[in-house]
Amino acid sequence: MPSAISGGTRIRTNTPSESAFNALQAANSNIALRQLRLSTGKRINSAQDDVAGYITSRGLAARNGALRSALNAVGDASNVTSIAQDGLDNINSLLTQIKDAAATAASGALGTDEKIALAKAAFRLTNQIQTIVDSTVFGGRQLLDGGFSGDFVIGFNATNSLLTISVDLTTSVSSSNFNIGGNFLLSTTGANFAGVTGLSLASLDSVSSSSLGIFSNSSIASTLTSLSEALNNVNKVASYLGGVSVRLTSQSDALKSQITNYNAAISRIEDADVALEQLELIKSQFLQQTSLTSLAQSNQNPQNFLQLLR
């Protein structure tokens, strides 16, 4: 703490001048500090500014970066589920038309030619299903061929352990686990379409006047049952993905809120209060001017004392 010290008539030690010089240095240092904070907008520019605050703010910034990465992963998972759901909706519509065609073919009022025409038209729809399966792609990977499985990091706990959500299209279809199974290959050339054993939509192209095949009177009931089960399985998968989408939407909102709160916390710790810094800058500039004046006056004292030696 500075105190007023008089040098009396001593000229070898100019204590008032030293005190004024120290005050000037303090004012200059404070001015430099305030100008740095105003130019960077940060109260903490290095660890020496606030040791504890530096550690806290850097830790929060690191955590915030991880949350932003998690938010990107949530976005990727949402893209996967949205694209897959759109493909399944289209397949559902096409399967419904195929089932309607099979139901119409079950009518005894129709002749062989009419049933063949229905089968051929339905087969064209199966070609479109295959096109949808082949073109439902994300990141170079097909989503509906029964082989897609991916884990997406959606957050981190306090120990930085990963919190993940799985979009798994490989496990078996059941009422408790609405995933696409390994046998749920949505390929119209397979014999287990949509997880239904023995159902091959390619068989529609085999319907002819010599053999109605899956549209024959003995097989039509089994065909309708298989198509109904296939529709149900497709709907189960769409329902599963819909539930995943709901969770992802909630997680996205939560992450955005957390990122905002972390940014606010970092700002409160690290950012400069512009009004306060400007106030301190003006005060230091005033002290700088008064210190310069005092230093100049203190340096005149030895000259006054030398008058006694003349």
Backbone hydrogen bonds, N-H to C=O, Kabsch-Sander energy under -0.5 kcal/mol:
donor,donor_aa,acceptor,acceptor_aa,energy
5,I,3,S,-0.6
10,R,7,G,-2.3
14,N,12,R,-0.6
15,T,13,T,-1.1
18,E,14,N,-1.9
19,S,15,T,-2.4
20,A,16,P,-2.2
21,F,17,S,-2.5
22,N,18,E,-2.6
23,A,19,S,-2.1
24,L,20,A,-2.2
25,Q,21,F,-2.4
26,A,22,N,-2.3
27,A,23,A,-2.3
28,N,24,L,-2.6
29,S,25,Q,-2.5
30,N,26,A,-2.2
31,I,27,A,-2.4
32,A,28,N,-2.5
33,L,29,S,-2.2
34,R,30,N,-2.6
35,Q,31,I,-2.5
36,L,32,A,-2.1
37,R,33,L,-2.3
38,L,34,R,-2.3
39,S,35,Q,-2.2
40,T,36,L,-2.3
41,G,37,R,-2.2
43,R,270,E,-3.5
44,I,270,E,-1.7
45,N,43,R,-0.7
49,D,46,S,-1.6
50,D,46,S,-0.7
50,D,47,A,-0.5
54,Y,50,D,-2.8
55,I,51,V,-1.7
56,T,52,A,-2.3
57,S,53,G,-2.8
58,R,54,Y,-2.2
59,G,55,I,-2.1
60,L,56,T,-2.3
61,A,57,S,-2.3
62,A,58,R,-2.1
63,R,59,G,-2.1
64,N,60,L,-2.4
65,G,61,A,-2.0
66,A,62,A,-1.7
67,L,63,R,-2.1
68,R,64,N,-2.1
69,S,65,G,-1.8
70,A,66,A,-2.2
71,L,67,L,-2.3
72,N,68,R,-1.9
73,A,69,S,-2.0
74,V,70,A,-2.4
75,G,71,L,-1.9
76,D,72,N,-2.1
77,A,73,A,-2.5
78,S,74,V,-2.4
79,N,75,G,-2.1
80,V,76,D,-2.2
81,T,77,A,-2.4
82,S,78,S,-2.5
83,I,79,N,-2.5
84,A,80,V,-2.5
85,Q,81,T,-2.6
86,D,82,S,-2.2
87,G,83,I,-2.0
88,L,84,A,-2.5
89,D,85,Q,-2.5
90,N,86,D,-1.9
91,I,87,G,-2.3
92,N,88,L,-2.7
93,S,89,D,-2.0
94,L,90,N,-2.2
95,L,91,I,-3.1
96,T,92,N,-2.2
97,Q,93,S,-1.7
98,I,94,L,-2.2
99,K,95,L,-2.9
100,D,96,T,-2.4
101,A,97,Q,-2.2
102,A,98,I,-2.2
103,A,99,K,-2.7
104,T,100,D,-2.3
105,A,101,A,-2.2
106,A,102,A,-0.9
107,S,104,T,-1.7
110,L,107,S,-1.3
115,K,111,G,-1.9
116,I,112,T,-2.4
117,A,113,D,-2.4
118,L,114,E,-2.3
119,A,115,K,-2.3
120,K,116,I,-2.7
121,A,117,A,-2.3
122,A,118,L,-2.4
123,F,119,A,-2.3
124,R,120,K,-1.6
125,L,121,A,-1.2
126,T,122,A,-1.7
127,N,123,F,-1.8
128,Q,124,R,-1.4
129,I,125,L,-1.9
130,Q,126,T,-2.3
131,T,127,N,-1.9
132,I,128,Q,-2.3
133,V,129,I,-2.5
134,D,130,Q,-2.6
135,S,131,T,-1.8
136,T,132,I,-1.1
136,T,133,V,-0.5
137,V,135,S,-1.5
138,F,141,R,-2.4
141,R,138,F,-1.4
143,L,136,T,-2.4
144,L,136,T,-0.5
150,G,167,V,-1.5
152,F,165,I,-2.5
154,I,152,F,-0.6
154,I,163,L,-2.8
155,G,163,L,-1.0
157,N,161,S,-1.8
160,N,157,N,-2.1
163,L,155,G,-2.8
164,T,162,L,-0.6
165,I,152,F,-2.0
167,V,150,G,-2.7
168,D,166,S,-0.7
169,L,148,F,-3.0
169,L,167,V,-0.6
174,S,177,N,-1.3
179,N,172,S,-0.6
179,N,177,N,-2.4
182,G,170,T,-0.8
184,F,181,G,-1.8
185,L,183,N,-0.5
186,L,144,L,-1.1
186,L,184,F,-0.6
187,S,185,L,-2.2
188,T,186,L,-0.5
190,G,187,S,-1.6
193,F,199,L,-3.0
194,A,185,L,-0.5
195,G,183,N,-0.8
195,G,192,N,-1.8
196,V,193,F,-1.8
197,T,195,G,-0.7
198,G,191,A,-1.2
199,L,196,V,-1.8
200,S,198,G,-0.8
202,A,188,T,-1.4
203,S,200,S,-1.8
204,L,201,L,-1.6
205,D,202,A,-1.4
206,S,203,S,-1.3
207,V,204,L,-1.0
208,S,211,S,-2.8
215,F,212,L,-2.5
216,S,213,G,-2.0
219,S,216,S,-0.9
220,I,216,S,-2.3
223,T,219,S,-2.4
224,L,220,I,-2.6
225,T,221,A,-2.2
226,S,222,S,-2.5
227,L,223,T,-2.5
228,S,224,L,-2.2
229,E,225,T,-2.3
230,A,226,S,-2.5
231,L,227,L,-2.5
232,N,228,S,-2.3
233,N,229,E,-2.4
234,V,230,A,-2.4
235,N,231,L,-2.3
236,K,232,N,-2.0
237,V,233,N,-2.1
238,A,234,V,-2.3
239,S,235,N,-2.5
240,Y,236,K,-2.5
241,L,237,V,-2.6
242,G,238,A,-2.1
243,G,239,S,-2.2
244,V,240,Y,-2.0
245,S,241,L,-2.4
246,V,242,G,-2.0
247,R,243,G,-2.0
248,L,244,V,-2.6
249,T,245,S,-2.3
250,S,246,V,-2.0
251,Q,247,R,-2.7
252,S,248,L,-2.6
253,D,249,T,-2.1
254,A,250,S,-2.3
255,L,251,Q,-2.8
256,K,252,S,-2.3
257,S,253,D,-2.1
258,Q,254,A,-2.5
259,I,255,L,-2.9
260,T,256,K,-2.1
261,N,257,S,-2.3
262,Y,258,Q,-2.6
263,N,259,I,-2.4
264,A,260,T,-2.1
265,A,261,N,-2.3
266,I,262,Y,-2.8
267,S,263,N,-2.3
268,R,264,A,-2.4
269,I,265,A,-1.8
270,E,266,I,-3.2
271,D,266,I,-0.5
271,D,267,S,-1.6
272,A,41,G,-2.1
274,V,272,A,-1.0
277,E,273,D,-2.9
278,Q,274,V,-2.4
279,L,275,A,-2.0
280,E,276,L,-2.5
281,L,277,E,-2.2
282,I,278,Q,-2.3
283,K,279,L,-2.0
284,S,280,E,-2.4
285,Q,281,L,-2.5
286,F,282,I,-2.1
287,L,283,K,-2.2
288,Q,284,S,-2.5
289,Q,285,Q,-1.9
290,T,286,F,-2.3
291,S,287,L,-2.5
292,L,288,Q,-2.1
293,T,289,Q,-2.0
294,S,290,T,-2.6
295,L,291,S,-2.7
296,A,292,L,-2.2
297,Q,293,T,-2.3
298,S,294,S,-2.7
299,N,295,L,-1.8
300,Q,297,Q,-1.1
301,N,298,S,-1.0
304,N,300,Q,-1.5
305,F,301,N,-1.9
306,L,302,P,-2.0
307,Q,303,Q,-0.6
307,Q,304,N,-0.8
308,L,305,F,-1.7
309,L,306,L,-1.3
310,R,307,Q,-0.9
